[in-house]
């Protein structure tokens, strides 16, 4: 199993503003094929925490991706937060 910090690093490198959750999940799974969607989502939040200390826009962008991914069902429908 992949370490969450490794997945978080990958999420941080691949996440881009406006990126859809499925696109990010697909990109992350290209590098880490074993983690579940839930594990990738946790890694996205971990990436936010890693970048929060810097106070940069990257933390806000990662947070938006993590929230959107968490609130998106596997089918792609958005559920209420």
C-alpha positions in Angstrom: 0.0 0.0 0.0 1.2 3.5 -0.8 2.1 5.8 2.0 -0.4 8.8 2.4 2.5 11.3 2.2 3.6 9.9 -1.1 0.1 10.1 -2.5 -0.3 13.6 -1.0 2.9 14.7 -2.8 1.5 13.3 -6.1 -1.8 15.1 -5.5 0.0 18.3 -4.8 2.0 18.0 -8.0 -0.9 17.1 -10.2 -3.8 19.2 -8.9 -4.7 22.2 -10.9 -7.4 24.9 -10.4 -10.6 23.9 -12.1 -9.6 20.2 -12.4 -12.5 17.8 -12.0 -12.2 15.2 -9.3 -12.3 12.3 -11.8 -9.4 13.8 -13.7 -7.3 14.2 -10.6 -8.2 10.7 -9.3 -7.3 9.2 -12.7 -4.0 11.1 -12.8 -3.1 10.1 -9.2 -4.1 6.4 -9.9 -1.7 6.5 -12.9 1.1 6.9 -10.3 -0.5 5.0 -7.4 -3.0 2.4 -8.8 -3.9 0.7 -5.4 -5.4 3.4 -3.2 -9.1 3.8 -3.0 -10.9 7.1 -3.8 -11.2 7.6 0.0 -7.5 7.3 0.5 -6.7 9.7 -2.4 -9.2 12.2 -0.8 -7.5 11.9 2.5 -4.2 12.4 0.8 -5.6 15.6 -0.8 -6.5 16.9 2.6 -3.0 16.0 3.8 -1.5 17.9 0.9 -3.6 20.9 2.0 -2.2 20.7 5.5 1.4 20.4 4.1 0.9 23.6 2.1 -1.1 25.6 4.7 2.1 26.6 6.5 3.3 28.5 3.5 0.1 30.6 3.3 0.2 30.4 -0.5 -2.6 30.1 -3.1 -1.6 26.4 -3.5 -3.2 25.4 -0.2 -6.5 27.1 -1.3 -6.4 25.4 -4.7 -5.7 22.0 -3.0 -8.5 22.6 -0.5 -11.0 23.3 -3.3 -10.0 20.0 -5.1 -10.2 18.0 -1.8 -13.6 19.3 -0.9 -15.0 18.8 -4.4 -13.6 15.2 -4.5 -15.0 14.4 -1.1 -18.4 15.6 -2.1 -18.5 13.7 -5.4 -19.8 10.3 -5.6 -18.1 7.6 -7.7 -20.8 8.1 -10.3 -19.9 11.8 -10.6 -23.0 13.2 -8.9 -22.3 15.9 -6.3 -23.9 15.3 -2.9 -24.7 17.9 -0.3 -21.9 18.7 2.1 
